[in-house]
Amino acid sequence: MVHLNKVIGEHIFSFQFNDRSLTAFFQKQFKTCADGKSADINVVICKGYGRPFLNYDVKVMKNENQIVFSRADYKITADPSYSHAEIHVYDELALKHALMNLYSSYIVHKNWGILLHSSCVLEKNHAHIFTGHSGAGKSTAAVLSHPRPLFSDEATVLKIDSDQVTAFDSPFRSELHGFAPVPFAELKSINLLHQSLVIERNQISKSAAMMALFDKVFYWPSDKSETKRILTILKNLVDHTEIFNLYFQKNDQFWEMIS
């Protein structure tokens, strides 16, 4: 049995698995926890479940003893307090998606924050998020932002306090793997991407921001209270963050509008 303690955001995950081929996956994408710290959640991982990726549809079942998330290529079973979980997966892609599912559900349950479908870039010790509909250019914006350090190119980890929003180096990356030089930074802006012939950046209202961001949150509610909790967290996010429509070309000139 392989036993690894890894950090996601501010949380320590204790992973156990028998298939040593998964070791490289965790070493490439997840930071190792300092010795001596106790785990926030213990996770047992087993390969050999289901079939290859079919679609993103996740079924959720909940009772007083457990919460179950299932997809064609993975199944998660967690206790209601999210202190223990068991994950069965088909392959590494299924494992990454299952861990995103589990972590998103964990931090929403704890009222800690959200996992946002976006890229996130560091500039002058602050974090800036780029998000939008599928194909809007999240990964493109991340690539064009080089050599600025990257927190994420797929899913940004956000801690949302009553007075500040903090972005963390995310292990949930799609193409641009690696680690940022700092573990976290204060979030300065969220930019809703629109590919355009002109470069323009306009701040939007809080109500418009709520509507634009709601479907960008990775979440799988187990009951109605979860959706209400996410709306409350999102309200705190838009209350403490400047949010813009960013019209950009496929070059790095959009940073002149941000810096």
N, C-alpha and C positions, 0 to 999 in steps of 0.2 A: 504494500500500500504506500503510495507516494503522498506526502503531507506537505503542503505549501501554505504559508500565510502571505496574503497579498493585500495591498491597499487600494481601495477605490474611494475617491473623495477623502473623507475623514474616517472611513470605516474599514475595519479589518475583517477580511474574509478568510476563514480557514478551510482550504480545499483538500479533499481526500479523493484519490482515484487509483484504480489498479492499472490502467492503460498508460504506460510510460511515454507513449507517443504524444500525450497531451502536455508533457513537461515543456517542450519547446514553445507551444502556444502560450502558456502562462509566462514563461520567461521573456518572450518577445513583447507582450502587450501589457503586463501587469508589474507594478513596482513591488518589490519585496518589503515586507513589514519588518521594522526593527524588532530585535529579540526582546522577549519579556512582556510584551503587550498581549492582553487577552483578546480573543476574537469577539466581534459583535455578532457574527453569524457563522455557523458551521455548515459546510456544504459537501455532500457526497456526490460524486459524479460517476456515471456508468455509461459506457458506449454500447451500441448495438440495438438502439431503439428505432422503431418506425422505418421511414423511408426518406429518400432525398427531399430537399425543399420543394414544396408544392405551391404554397402561397402564405401570406402573412396572417391568415385568420387564426386566432387563438380562442379556444374555448376555456371558460372559467367556471369552476365549481367551488362552492364554499359551504362548509358546515362548521359546527362548533369545534371540531377537532383538527381540521386541515383546510388548506386552500390548494386547489389543483389548477395549473395552467397547462393546456395541452395543444400541440400543433402536430402536423404530420411528422415532423422530424425531431420534436422534443416534448418532454413532459416534466413539469416541475411540481413537486409536492412540498409544501411548507406548512409549518405550524402557524397558528394565528398570530403569534407574537414575532414571527420571522427571526427566531433564534436558531432554528435548524431547517435545512432544506435538502431535498434529494433531487438530482437532475439526471434524467436519462436522455441521451442524445444519439442522433445518427452519425454526425460528423462534426468537424470543427466549426463550420458555418452555423450549424444548429446550436452548438455550445455558445458561441458568441451571442447569438440572438436570445438564447435562454438566459444568459447572464444579464443581458440588458433588461429583459423582462423582470427577472428577479430583483435586480438592483433598483430599477424604477419603482417597483411595487414596494420595496423595502423603504426607500427614502420618502415616498408619499405617505406610507403608513406611519412613519416617524415624524411627519410634518417638517422634514429637514429641507426638502427641495424637490427638484424635478430633473429629468433627463430630456434634453431638448434636441430635436432633429435639426442639426446645424453644424457649421464649422465655427471655430473660435480661434482668434489670433491675438497675440500679445503685441502691444505697442506702447512704449514709454511706461512700463509697469502697470498698464491697465489692459483688461480683456475687452475685445470687441467681437460680437457674434454676427454671423451671416447666415440667414435662413430664408426660406421661401418654399414655394411649391416644388414638386418633383421636376428636376431639370432646370431650375432657376439659376443654378450656378454656385451652389455651396462649396463643392470641391474645387471648382474653378477659382473662386475667390481665395480659397486656402492656398492653392498653388501660386496664384499671382501675388500673394502677400509675402512670398519668400524674399529675403532671408529672415523675416520676422518669425519668432518662435510660434509654434502651433500647439494649441491645447486639444483641438479635435478637428476631424474632417467629416464626422458623421453624427456623433451624439455628444453633446456638451453636458457635463455634470455641473449643476447649479445649486448652490446652497442659498436659500432665500430667508434671510432674517428680517426682523421688523424694521431695521434701519439700513441694511446693506445687502447687496447681492454679490456673491463670490463665485467665480468660475474656477474649476479644478482641471488639472491635466487628466484627460480622459483615456482609459484603456480601450474604449470602444471606437476603434478607428477602422476606416474602410481601406484606404490605399496608402496614406502618408503615415507610416508607423514611426515610432520613436518616442522619446520623452522630452518634455519641455524643461528648460533650465530652472524653473521654479515650480513648486507644486500647485500654487493657486495665485489668483490676482482678483482685485475688485473689478466687477463688470462695469464698463463705461457706457456701452451702447449696444443696441440690437438693431441690425440693419436688414430690412426685408428687401430681397434682391429682385431686380427687374432688369433684364438685358435690354439695352437701348443704344440708340445712335448718339445720345447726349449723356453727359455725366451730371447728375443732379442728386441732391440729398435733402429731403423734406421731412421734418418731424411730424408725427401723426398723433392723434388724440389717444387717450388712455382706453376709451371704449373700442376704437378701431384696432388698437394694439391687442386687446383681449381677444377680439374676434380672429385676428390674423394669427395669433400664437396658439390658440386652443388646439388646433389639429396638428401642431408641430411637436406636441408633448408625447413622448413614448409612455403610454400607460394602458393598463389592462384592468379596469375596475372590477372588483369582486362584489360590490354592492353600490347602491346609490350614494352612500356616504363618501365613498372614494371619489366620485365625480365632484361632489360638493367640496371636498378637501382640496382637490386640484384647482378648482375655480378660486378658492381662497388664496392658495399659494400663488396662482397666476396674478391675482389682483395685487398682492404684495410686490411681485416682480415688476409690473408695469407702473406701480406707484413710485418705485425707487430707481427706475432705469429710463433713460431717454431712448425712444424707439423711432426709427426713421424708415421711410421708403428710400432705397438707394438705387438709382438708375445708373448702370455702369456699362462700359465697353469691356472687351476682353483684353485689358491691359491693367497696369497697376495705378493708373491715374486717379482711381476712385479714392485712394488713400489721401489725396490732397483735400478731399472733402471731409475726411475724418480726423486727420492729425491736427 
